[in-house]
Amino acid sequence: MDIKSEISQNGPNGRTNNNCVNYAVIKKSTLKQNGTNRNSNIELFRIIATSLVLIVHFNDFFVGGVTTNTELSDLCTQDFCQLFIQAISCCCVNCFLVISGWFSIKLKFSALWNLWVILIGVYVPMWLLGIILGANLPIKDLINSIIAFSKESYFIQLYLMLIFLSPMLNTFVEKYNTYLLRYSIIFCSIEFLMEFCFHNKCLYIANGYSLIHFIIMYLLGRAAFIKQDKIKCISARWWFILYFVMVLTIFGSRIFGGGRMVHYAFSYSNPIVICESFFLFFVFGNYNYSVKRTPAIYSKNDWEF
């Protein structure tokens, strides 16, 4: 029996829990297509995550940049505000990886096709806009935009590799689901130790801009899915409180952590930022937000982008 059928029948711990929502209910309520009523909590979470991406980039690049000062006396009110906004939104990319881990990724042509359509819908118009505005763009840039997958973008390349690795990762999850949470936490701890404590650059963790981090987030997401009966027994209010505690911890570590925390405090690979993304996801996972005829943000595919 695979993980999905086992959870839908008995729950991850082999027993029925009336206070928790099993996989079958989640699948029906959040991914139902063409229905008149649909639980849109995860879709709302994706909108929030997308907004956080915009906020974190606007806050960092378009408002003079987030300060790198470490002395409290050198920080002004705007600096404190920007640092706090950064602490709220720095989990943005991790949020998408949490969704991917929770629902799992499937390597199939439709997933790659949908991703390609999204990319050319962005890259090609941007190239044409550059030409209209008078930029001297070579034709090879247009070819690169049409191919899309070859155009340099860390998230796209890493997510594409995650899709290709998903059959092996899913097989590992199926076989070792009992130990998956323990293994994932150990893997995450290694990432933290090698990057923050030992400053080892051989693994190219690069503050979470790496395939290793994407794999870790995916495995943690799958582990959370398996433990969802326990997660859903905790109210959304408490998950939000934990999320806000993580925000304050990130903000405080940046203010009082000295030079080492200037960049690492908001790093995707920071364990606190990882926890922040999961706690925020659990808020929406435990909150039933239902509307009629919501836009089909989710497709029938199991991959999440």
Buried (B, 14 or more C-beta within 10 A) or exposed (E): EEBBEBBBEBBBEEEEBEEBBBBEEBBEBBBBEEEEEBBBBBBBBBEBBBEBBEBBEEBBEEEEEBBEEBEEEEBEEEBBEBBBBBBBBBBBBBBBBBBBBBBBBBBEEEBBEBBBEEBBEEBBEEBEEBEEEEEEBEEEBBEBBBEBEEBEBBBBBBBBEBBEBBEEBBEBBEEEBEEBBEBBBEBBEBBBEBBBEEEEEEEEBBBBBBBBBBBBBBBBBBBBBBBBBBBBEEEBEEBBEBBBBBBEBBBEBBBEBEEEBBEBBBBBBBBBBBBBBBBBBBBBBBBEBEEEEBEEEBBEBBBBB
